[in-house]
Amino acid sequence: MRITELLTKDTIAMTLSATTKEGVIEALAKQLDHAGKLNDLESFKSAIHEREGLSSTGIGEGIAIPHAKTSAVKEPAIAFGQSKNGIDYDSLDNQPAHLFFMIAAPDTGAQTHLDALAKLSSVLMDESVRAALLEAETPEAVLAIINEADEEATSDETTPESIEQNQMSQDDPYVLAVTACPTGIAHTYMARDALKKQAEKMGIPIKVETNGASGIKNHLTDEDIARATGIIVAADVHVETNRFNGKNVVQVPVADGIKRPENLIEQALDTSRPTFKAEPQTKDESRETESLGIGKTIYKHLMNGVSNMLPLVIAGGILMAIVFMIHPNAMDPKSGHYNAFAAQLWEIGNQSAFALIIPILAGYIARSIADKPGFAAGLVGGMLAVNGDSGFIGGIIAGFLAGYLTQGIKKVTRNFPQMLEGLKPTLIYPIVSVTVTGLLMIYVFNAPASWLNHALMSGLNSLSGSNIVVLGIVIGAMMAIDMGGPFNKAAYVFSTAALTSGNFGPITAAMVGGMVPPIALAISMLIFRTKYTKVQRGSIIPNLVMGASFITEGAIPFAAADPLRVIPSMMVGSGIAGGLALLFGSQIQAPHGGIFVIFGTDLNHAFFTIIAILIGAIVGGIIYGLVKQRPTV
């Protein structure tokens, strides 16, 4: 597929009037929407902003490629705009961006579409193409420039960087690279081409594997790896690195592959560097990588466990809510309201899904730290936390204990004889890590963790009056601070832990607080219509629906565009709603579902819960409406 099948006359905006990054995103997203390429403009912009939150798509050299892969895209397309004066886009080289390509890919994008998108990233590495696009005056001129460049572009199916093995001696320098970005659309291929072009200038043979949206291309073979002088891993997502054991490996973010390819190639050729030990990251390699810091590292591992745990929490919680809708005692064979089908749903949701939550949490924390060898020890440690009644606190301890213990075992056994290599992953790691983790949980950690867990739950259960209102305010406000970020996740995880221990107050405040922001913005748009654009007002109904369904993300596009006004306003509204809900005695008994589980699990207080949500949403909406500036266009 050619690029111009996706970049068409009706998706070209030409000269942009926008002067900010947010304005560029707004203009190009509208261009795609007017061309009929989107199902939902607001959801698409939300996905674009979410991708920008991972790292700026201003890649330097005057180019920005905002992109998203989402179900909000009806059909794949590319929008184009230019700014001769340049716009501050948080670019990698801190220079203004002049050329903007917005890539819209459906979440089920076909192979040919993804190849065309990758090809665009390649052609933009050509300086002459960039210069011609900046001088273009019409959409026809833009299409002609891209068409000509497309003829010369190298597709992923060809691998000219692969050097015939019989043309190289064992002593010749040979560099390998792996590139990967979160969406696998743009940065993956920009990094690939930057490395290839720089290697060509330096006269160094190179082969680059891409982990893109359409899968792995140009896979590095065992023979490639054995012959390589050094290997560059430029990636923002996990790639398989155990295959590089004993090699000189340079690990950096994908953006570094674009902005400093020469430095990375020089490091890959430096045979004096410490070799890679088949671990995600070692102390020796940390000088060459972007350090996360202790706090961020712990948070990363914890969130890996939480993200894998949440599907069980949500599925189990919703099934339990359905049982409660039938009757609160429908699962009890001794009750006159016993229902056999409800009892089976309770078995699935409460006795099975919820029973797995803490082992899965611990297992995936350990896996995040120590990769696959840590997973078994984490699962066992998590199960022992359940049996020892230490709950979430014990599960978190078990996960980190198993992960770092396994890392230690791997380091201790690093110099074992080569003949034992095959026994490490199948015998040595699991037996030692599971045994030691289990014994430490039983004899050292379970007792204090259980005491702390019971003390926390006892404290929560004893809250009443003003104290429980304060708890509701704090949890509700935290749900609106970053809408899916660390504060939001911390409040939700704490509330889920309380829910599994039978305390429904925190999850009630969390759900109510999370429902408020989209509803508040919808109310604000209804009251202060002139302060919103027609396109923004088009999201009133979607925001009401998302808010009612406990999908806080509907507010993200507004928060991203105007954070200093939106976030404080929403925090006030969510905090008020959370505090009022607990003051009214609301007890939502499911971790997700919004209005549906409010009526399903707490019918006695449902009316007052809705009142709390509406009061919080009205207050938040009015505050933002009062402080919001009118649109400039």
Order of alpha helices (4+ residues) and beta strands (2+ residues): beta-alpha-alpha-beta-beta-beta-beta-beta-alpha-alpha-alpha-beta-alpha-beta-beta-alpha-beta-beta-alpha-alpha-alpha-alpha-alpha-alpha-alpha-alpha-alpha-alpha-alpha-alpha-alpha-alpha-alpha-alpha-alpha-alpha
